[in-house]
Every structure is written in structure tokens, then in C-alpha cells.
């Protein structure tokens, strides 16, 4: 009787063990498969968002080309200097890491030749090119409009932007200089808004700050200092966000660097002394982290622009606005380096 009970117990234990083994295996297979599917969907969605963001960048660049083209048709330009700063930075970022020095020199020569050709273009020919750029803007927008509509963006904003594109098209066709650059600048403002759902970095805020900086120059040239001040207030608020982001990134970068240095010192005791000397030299050369330097420079330049605006000094406003734009472009570079360090992203403009 006892032997029979033991047999039953042994058999029960074996069956229970088999049940647990196969049960656990079966439970693990389904979540793994579901996780793989979710990961694949996330990768596809992320790739689609990156493509929309890249198209918005191309739209922004094309809009600057519209402003630049319109500016070249008049003797007294308004936004020519400040847009030139933006274009120069963007071209440098596009060239970085893609070409060797010989190719860069060759491109510079070609760029100079292109500039010579632009000088010989008649106003009608320039407006034809501006019309082509405007048509490209419409085509690019048509490609991404469905993606924008799927995001948390009010339909009113989308409708308003499409009306703005139509207005820009009308002023370009009419070869109206001032309305064209005003409409084009407003296009850049809306593009920065549409960037929001597609970027976790500080890019949209920087692009909106660029819009306000141009608007300040544009309005000041018309002696509309009150409206220019309103744009400055918006610029000042955005600057606080940008500075905070850059400073946080600089602190994180410094912490990561300190951790790496500590690990190296623990692993290679023999090189401790050399590493410490190198660290001291690097700290002396670098001072603050790059993002922190850019943040301080941006904050200072915006403050100086505000002072010039309060005094209604048009010439000084233009000079200070150019400095603000330079620092905003540097902020894009710093934010791009942060994104590449964290995510391995290619953030060239």
C-alpha cells in the first residue's frame, strides 16, 4: 500500500514537472513573437518620422532659397545678410564628413562660379527660379501633408499653412518683393511648428527662434518696432528653453566623460599619471563643454539684441540679430552632436 502511494507521488511529480516545463516554454514564445512584431513596427514608424522631419528640413532650406532669390532682385535688401549666415552654416554642415579637402576646394570654386552666374541673371530669370522653388515647396508639402494630419496638429493650422503657400505663390508670380519675403518667413514659422511631433531634440524651438530673429530684422526695417518687440519677447522665451537644453546636454556630456575617465584609470593603473595630465590639459584647452559655451553666447547675444531694439537703433539691431542667428546655427550643431552621441543619428542639415 505504501509502495503504491509512493509510485503515485513519483508519477504525479513527473507529470507536474513536464507541465511546468512545457507550460513555461509555451508562455515565453508568444510574448517573444509579440515583442519582435512591436519592435519591427516601432522601427518602421521611427523611419517614417525621420523621413517626414528630413522633408520639413528640405522645405525650410527651399524657403530660404525663395527669400534669398527675392532679395537678389532689389538693390536695398532686408534679410540678405542674415539668410546668408543661415545658408553658409547649412552648407558647411552638409559638407562635413562627406568630402575630402580637394573636393571641398573644387566645390568652393564651383560655388564662386555659381555666384558669378547669379550676378549675370536678370531679375526675370531670378524670379523664374524663385517660382520653381515655390512650386517645389507645394510638391514637398503634398507628399507629407497626410503624415502631418495624422499628428496632434489642429486642422486649422494645416489649412492656414496651405493658404499661406497659396499667398506665397501669388506674390512670387506677381514678383512682389516685400510680400514675398514676409510670406516666406511665415512659412518657416509654420514649418517649425510641424517639426514638433517628429523631433525629440530642441530643433523645432531653434527653427522658430530663427523665424523670430528674421521677423525682428524685417519689422525693424519698416520701423515697426512695437511688432518687432513682440517677436523679441517670443525669441527671449524660446532662448530660455534652448539654453536650458544645451546646458543640460553639456552637463550630461561632462558626466559621461568623467565616468569614462574613471573606468580607464581603474583598468590601467600604470597610465594613471599620464591620463591625469592629459585630462588637465584638455580641461585647460576646452574650459566649458561646447554646448555650455554656445548657450552662454546665445543668451548674451539675445540680451544685446533686446537692448538695441529698446533704443530703436536699426543698424545695431541688424548687427545684433546677425550675431543671434550665428549662435542659433551653432546651437543646431551642438544639438546635432548631442543627438548623434545619444542615438547615433545623422543630423546634418
Buried (B, 14 or more C-beta within 10 A) or exposed (E): EEEEEEEEEEEEEEEEEEEEEEEEEEEEEEEEEEEEEEEEEEEEEEEEBBBBBBBBBBBBBBBBBBBBBBBBBEEEBBBBBBBBBBBEBBBBBEBEEEEEEEEBEEEEEEEEEEEEEBEEBEEEEBBEBBBBBBEBBBEBBEEBBEBBEEEEBEEEEBEEBBEBBEBBBBBBEEBBBBBBBBBBBBBBBBBBBBBBBBBEBBBBBBBBBBBBBBBBBBBBBEEEBEBBBBBBEBBBEBBEBBBEBBBBBBEBBBEEEEEEBEEEBEEEEEEEEEEEEEBEEEEEEEEBBBBBBBBBBBBEBBEBBBEBBEEEBBEBBBBBBBBBBBBBBBBBBBBBBBBEEBEEEEBBB
